Amino acid sequence: MHFIWFIIVGALVGALGRLFHPGSDPMGWLLTIAIGIVSLLVAAIISSGWLAFIIGVIVAVILVALVGRMFAGRGRSAARV
């Protein structure tokens, strides 16, 4: 049951990270959940409780920005007429 709760909270943190990051993000929900879970793991190493949740959202914003830069060219056609 803890894994399901971790996935749900990871999805929430990832969604908040995408919400607080300006612009469009070229990623789906699975990548958003993965970013949320990774950011929660980093935040759990640093702190615990509500502070870890806040740190997790901040880390998620940073990870969304990094992933957005990595996948910025995908999905766009190179040949525009």
C-alpha positions in Angstrom: 0.0 0.0 0.0 2.9 2.3 0.6 4.0 2.0 -3.0 0.6 3.1 -4.3 0.6 6.1 -1.9 4.1 7.0 -3.0 3.0 6.9 -6.7 0.0 9.1 -5.9 2.0 11.7 -4.0 4.7 11.5 -6.7 2.1 12.3 -9.3 0.9 15.2 -7.2 4.4 16.6 -6.8 5.2 16.1 -10.5 1.9 17.9 -11.5 2.7 20.8 -9.1 6.2 21.0 -10.6 4.7 21.2 -14.1 2.2 23.8 -12.9 4.9 26.1 -11.3 7.2 25.8 -14.4 6.2 28.4 -17.0 5.7 27.4 -20.6 4.6 24.1 -22.2 6.2 20.8 -21.1 6.7 18.1 -23.8 6.1 15.2 -21.5 3.3 12.7 -20.6 1.9 11.6 -17.3 4.3 8.7 -16.8 7.3 11.0 -17.0 5.5 13.5 -14.7 5.0 10.7 -12.1 8.7 9.6 -12.5 9.8 13.2 -11.9 7.6 13.4 -8.9 8.9 10.2 -7.4 12.6 11.1 -8.0 12.0 14.5 -6.5 10.4 13.0 -3.4 13.3 10.6 -3.0 15.7 13.6 -3.1 13.6 15.5 -0.7 13.3 12.6 1.7 17.1 12.4 1.8 17.3 16.1 2.7 14.4 16.5 5.2 11.1 14.9 6.4 7.5 15.9 6.9 5.9 18.9 5.1 9.3 20.4 4.5 10.2 17.4 2.4 7.0 17.9 0.4 7.9 21.5 -0.3 11.5 20.6 -1.2 10.1 17.9 -3.4 8.0 20.4 -5.4 11.0 22.7 -5.8 13.1 19.8 -7.0 10.3 18.8 -9.3 10.2 22.3 -10.9 13.9 22.0 -11.5 13.6 18.5 -13.0 10.7 19.6 -15.2 12.9 22.5 -16.5 15.8 20.1 -17.2 13.6 17.5 -18.9 11.9 20.2 -20.9 15.2 21.4 -22.2 16.3 17.9 -23.1 13.1 17.1 -25.1 12.6 20.6 -26.5 13.3 19.6 -30.1 11.1 16.5 -30.1 7.6 16.5 -31.6 8.3 19.4 -33.9 8.9 18.9 -37.6 12.2 20.1 -39.0 10.9 21.0 -42.4 8.4 23.8 -42.2 7.0 25.2 -45.4 
